[in-house]
Amino acid sequence: MISAATTTPASSRVGWTSARVTALIIAGAFVVMATRLALFLDRYTVNIIYWDQWDFLNGLFDGADAWTLFRWQHGPQRQGLGNLILAVLYPATGWNGRADAAASAVALLFAAVAAVWLVKRLFGSLRPWDAVVPILFLTTSSAETYVVAPNIAHGPLSAVFLVAYALALTIRAHSARCAALVVVNFLCVNTGFTLLLGGLTPVLLLVLACAPQLTRRDRTIYAASIAASFGTLALFFYGFVPQSATNCFEFPYARPWEYLPYAGFVLFRPFGLDAGVDVARLLIATSAFIGMAGFAAYAGFRLLRTRGDSIFWAVIVSLAGFALLFASATAVGRICLGIYSANASRYIPYMMPGLLALYLMIRRFASKSPVAYALLPVFLVACIAKEGDKIARNEAADYLKYKQRWSECYRSMHDIDACDAWAGHPVYPQPAATRLQQKLDWLEARHYSLFRDGGRRGAQ
């Protein structure tokens, strides 16, 4: 008898082998990037509460209930699911300041896995080029996310939610799609600066509701989803206190022409473009913003042409549209600090889904266009090259020094002002405003954070 293996077509065997090689390449990229990120965290994170953490952890210090923690407002954003995770994480680890950074890294790992799943959902199969996805998400260039004042609600969870939002759009059944979008949108609006998605969701749902093949029941479901998305916005604003993230905020800004390059620097920051005032950098940044705006507009045009009947373009609109909204809002809110403030690496997680959208576009047209195919290695090399970002590593080294020195000083002297001076950077800008001394006393009485185990690894 002839075995089944003998009769298997050669093309099938080749396809299976190719799929296995692709899986190994992508898995290898995950292992390399995750290991590199873990080593980065182990090297540069410190067991101490720092800067904004003294504020957004107020609810945990005060023993607030789960709903209060979920609704906790920190500046213009709410903490949402982030605070609920921290409410479990901090008590379980003795308020270890390194735990939030580790949780943020795990969140971005989930985002990377979800992004690979999104690629497969959109294209049916994976290709070796898809190894770029873990390189995008598991980067060390977003050093602030981990080494300054880690906050899983500010960036990492938002990246997860944005990819989950895109995945929800790939669901074929309209009722399930709408239900998933409503839930993910609720988490987005109430966690971090993905609150900006709250204004995009009703519009996107309205476009999707115009798809020609929908039944009356389907349109009713979309109408209910639009109402639910407006309900989410209403809940967000209930009890909301308008706050600016900067004391110098003014709108409109005295030099409004600076908005465009500032937003461009935010968009291009993942690739290591250092903000500056020289003409070349300003032109590159302005071009980056115009390019992303054109990209998002083109995706929107293609989606409208299909009357909302294109999953691919709906995904691109959601990812690229959010990146554009976030960069623009950041420019409006922070331009008063000067162009150099666009270098903040903590905003990179918000840009990752936008870069994913660019990759998805290149991936889609690579089989049809030689130009798009040539862009695949260019994009891959650019993503690898960004990992040589010296700005991020220098920033991590500086904060490692500040935190270690402050931790060692306070355990020895118990003098906030003296330790701020000794460390070269305050642990919080206005100690009295956040009841810093009472919080330090609370931690010490319980042997938490920098006081745990005599301060061992209070450092590291």
N, C-alpha and C positions, 0 to 999 in steps of 0.2 A: 504493500500500500504506500502510495506517495504521501508524505507528510504535508500538513497544512503549510508549514514553513516553506516547503519547496515551491508551493503554488502561489505564495505571496508575491505580488507584483514588485518589481525592483523599485518602481517609483514610490511605493508605500514604504519599503524599507528605508529608502533614502530620506523620505519625509520624516519617518520616525526618528532616524539618526539625527537629522537636522534639528528636530524639535528638542531632542535630548541635549545636543550641543548648545542650543540656544538657552535652555533651562540652566545648564551648568555655567554658562557665561554670566547670565543675570544673577544667579545665586552667588557666584564668585564676587560679583560687584557688590552685592549686599553684604557679604562677609567682610570684604576688605573695608568698605566704607563704615560699616557698623563697628568693626574693631578699631578703626582709626578714630572714630568719634568717641568710643568708650575710653580709649587711651588719653584722648584730649581732655575729657571730663575728669579722669583720674588725676591727671597732671595739674589741672588749673582750677578746679573747684575747691571751695573751702567751706568747712562746717560753721557757718555764721549767717545770721540774718542781716541783710544789707539793704540800705536805701529804701526804695519803694516797698520792699517786703514788709517793713515795719508798719506800713499803712494798710496794704490790702490783706494782711493777716490779722487786722484788728478784730474781726469777727471771731476768729479762732481764739485769740487771747481772751475775749469776753465771753466765750461759750455760747455764741449765737446759734439759733436753730438752723436746720437745713435750708428752709425757704429764704431766710434772711441772708444766709451765706450765698445762695444762688443769685439773689437779687442785689448783692453787694456792689455798690458803685465805686469804682476807682478811677477818678478823673472822668473822661467822657465815656468810658466803657463800663460794662458790668462784668463781674467775675464769672457768673454762670456756673457751668459744669466744672470749671477749673477749681473753684473754691470747694466744691464737694469732693473732688479728688484730693485736694490738700487737707481737707478735714479728716480724711482717713490716713493719708500719707504721713503727715507730721507727727501725730500721736504714736503711730506705729514705729517711727524711726527715732523717737526722742527728739523731735524738732531738728533733725539733721539738715543743715542748709544745703547739703549736696544732693538731697533726695529730690528736690524740685527740679534741679538741673537734669538728673537722671530720668525723671518722669517726662520731662520735655523731650529728651532724646528718644525715649520709647514712643511718645506720641508721633514724632516725625518718622520713626520707623514704620508705624502703622500707616501713616500718610503715604509713605513710599510703596508699601505693599498694596494699598488701595489704588495707588496710581498705576501700578503695573496691571492690576485687575481691570482698571478703566481702559488701558490700552488694549487688553485682550477683548474686552466687551465691545470696543469700537471697531477693531480690525479682525477679530476672529482668531488670530494666532499671533504669537510673539516672534520677534526677530532679534538677532544679536544686538542691534542698535538700541534696543530697549534697556540695555544695561545703563543707559544714560539716566534713567529714572532714579535709582538709588543715589547716583552721584549728585543729582539735583537736590534731593531732600536730606541726605545724611551728610551735609557739609559742615565743616568747622568754620567757614567764613562768617557765619552768623554768631560770632563769639559772644556778643552781649546776651544772647538768648540763654546762655549757660553760666557765664562767669561774673556778671554784674549783679543784677537783681532778678534771678530766674522767676518767671511767672508763667506757668503752663497755659493760663488763660490768654496770655498776650502773645500770640504768634503760633506756638506749636499746635494747640487744639484747633485754632482757626484753620491751619493748613489741613488738618484731618477733616474738619467739617466741609471745607471747600471741595475736597476731592470726593467726599461722601455725597455732597450736593450734585456733583457731576455724575456720579454713579447712579444716583436716584433718577436722573434724566434719561438714563439708558434703559430703564424698566419699560417694557412694552405695554403692560396692562395699565390703562389710564388711571384706574382707581388706586392701584398700588403705587404708581408713580406719584400721584398727587399726595397720597398719605405720607410717603417717604419725604417728599419735598417740604411738606408742612412741618414735619418733625425736625428735619435737619435745619430748616430755616429758623425754627424756634430756638434751637441751640446756637445757631450762628448769631442771631440778633442779640442774644443774651450772654454771649461769651466773647470777650475781646472785641477787636475792631471789625470783625465780620458783621457787626451791626449794620455796616454799610450795605450788606446784601439785602437788608430789609426793604430798601427802596427798589431794588432790582427785581425781587421775586414776584411781586404782583404784575409787573410789566411782562416778565417772561411767561408767567402763567396765562396771561391774557393772550399773548401771541400763540402759545401752545393750544389754547382753546379754540383757535381759528382754523386748526387743521381740517381739511375738507372731509375726511372720512369719519369724523366723530359723530356719534349718535347724540340724541337729545340728552340721554342719561349721562354720557361722557361730559357734555358741556355743563350740565348741572353740577357735576363733581368738580370741574375746574372752577366754576363760579363759587362753590363752597370753599375751595382752596384759596381763592383770591381773598374771600372774606376772612378766612382764618389767618392769612398772612397780614392783613390789615389789623386783625385782632392782636397778633404778635407785636406789631409796632405800637399799638395802643398800650399794651401791657408794659412794654419797654419804657415808654414815656411816663407811665403812671408812677408818680413819686420821684421821677428823675429830676436831678438838680443840674441845670446847665453849668458845665465847668470846662475850662480850657486846660489843655495839658501844659501850657506855657503862660507865664505871668505877663509876657510882652505881647500877647495876641492882639491883633487889630485886623479888621476887615472893613473895606478893602485895604490891602497893604499899600504903603506909599509908592512902592516900585513894582506894580503888578506884573510887569514883563519878566520878573524873576521867577514867577510861578512855574513857567514851562521848564526851564532848565533844572529847577529844584526837583520837580516831579520826575524828570528824566534821570536825574542822579539816583533817586530812590528806585526807579525801575531797573537801572543798570548796575546798581550796587552789588547784586549777587555775582557779577563778573569782575568785581574788583575795581571798578572805575571810582577813583578818589575825587570827591567834589572839589572844585576849585574855581577861581574867577578868571583864569586865562581863556582866551577866545576859543582855542581848540577844544577844551573840555566843555565849555558852555555850548558849543555847536554840536558836539557829540551827544550831550545830554538832551538838548532840545530836539535833536533828530530822533533820539530814542523815544521821547514822549510822543512826537508826531507819528512815528512809526507804529507805536502801540495803539495810539488813537485810531490810526488808519486800519490797523489789523482788526481791532474790535468793531469798528464801523463796517468793515467788509463782512465780517462774520454776521453781524446783525442784518446786513442787507441780504445775505444769502439765506438766513433764517426766515426773513420776511417774504422772500421770493417763494419759499416753499410753504408759506402760510403756517409756519410752526411745525411742519411735518418733516423735520430733519433732526435726528438725535445728535448727529455730529456737530452741526452748527449751534444747536442749543447748548451743548457742552462748551464749545469754544467761547460763545458769548458770555456764559456764566464765569468762566475762569479768567479770560482776558478782560472782560468788563469789570470784574472786581479789582483786578490788579490796577487798572486805570483809575478806578474810583478811589482806591486806597492811596495811590501815589499822589493824586490830585488833592485829596483831603489832607494828606500829610504836608503838602506844600502850603496849603492855605493855613494850616494850624501852626506850622513851625518855621515858616520863612523868616519871621522876625528874629530868630536866633542866628540868622546868617546862613549863607549857602553851605558852609562846612558841616552844619548839623545834619545835612542829608546823608552823611557818612554813617549814621547810626545803623549798626549791623543787626539790631533787634527787629528791624522791619523786613529782613530778608525772608523769614518764613511766610510772610504775606505775599511775597513776590513769587514764591515757588510754584503755586498753581498757574500763575500767568506764564511762567517759563515753560511749564508743562503744556500749556495751550499752544505755544509756539512750536514745541516739539511735535505735538499731535498734528499740527498743520503740515509741517515738513514731512512727517511720516506718511500722511495721507497722499500727498502729491509726488512722493519719491518714485513710485512705480510708473508715473506718467511723465514726469518732467526731469530731464537731465540736471537742470539747475537745482531742483529740490533734492535730488539724489546726492548731488555734490555737497549740499548743505548739511547732510547727515553727519559726515566726519567732521565738518567745521564746527557744528554744534557740540559734538562729543568732545572735541579737543578744547573748545572754549570752556566747557563744564569741568573738565579735568584741570585746566590751567587755573581756574578760579581757586582751586584748593591750595595754591601757593600764595594766598593772600597774607602778606606779612603784616598788614595793618591789624587784622584780626588776632594774629598770634601775639603781636606786641601788646595789644589791648589786654589779652588774656594774661600775659605775664605781669603787666602793671597791676591789674586787680588782684592777682594772686599775692603780690607783694603787699598791697594795701591791706587786704583782709587778714593775711597771716600776721602782719605787724600789729594790727589793731586787736586781734584776738589775743595774742600773747601779752600785749600791753594791758588790756582790760582785766585779764585773769590775774595779773600781777598788781595793778594799781587801782582798779575800780574807779577810774576817773575818765569820764567821757571826753571832756575837752582836751585833757592831756594826751589821751590816746589818739584823738583826731589829729593833733599836731604831730605826734610821733609817727603815725602811719603815713602822713602826707596826703590823706584824703579822709573826710569825715565819714562815719558810718551812716549818718543821716544829717541833712543840712540844718534842720531846726529841731533839736532833741526834745524841747518842751512841747512842741506842737503835736508830737506823736506819743507823748508819755514814755519816752525812751528809757528813762531810768527805772520806772515801774516795771516795764516789760523785761528789762535785763534782770531785775531782781526776781521777777516771776520765773524766768528761765533758770536762774541760778538756784533758786529754792528747790527746783525739781530736777536739777542736774541735767538740763536739756541743752541742746545746741552746743555752743562753744564750751559749756561747762561739763559736758558729758565725758565720763571716763577720764577726768582730770585734764581734759583738753587734748587728749591724744587724737591725732589726725584732725585737730582743730584747726588745724591746719589743713590737712590735705583731704 
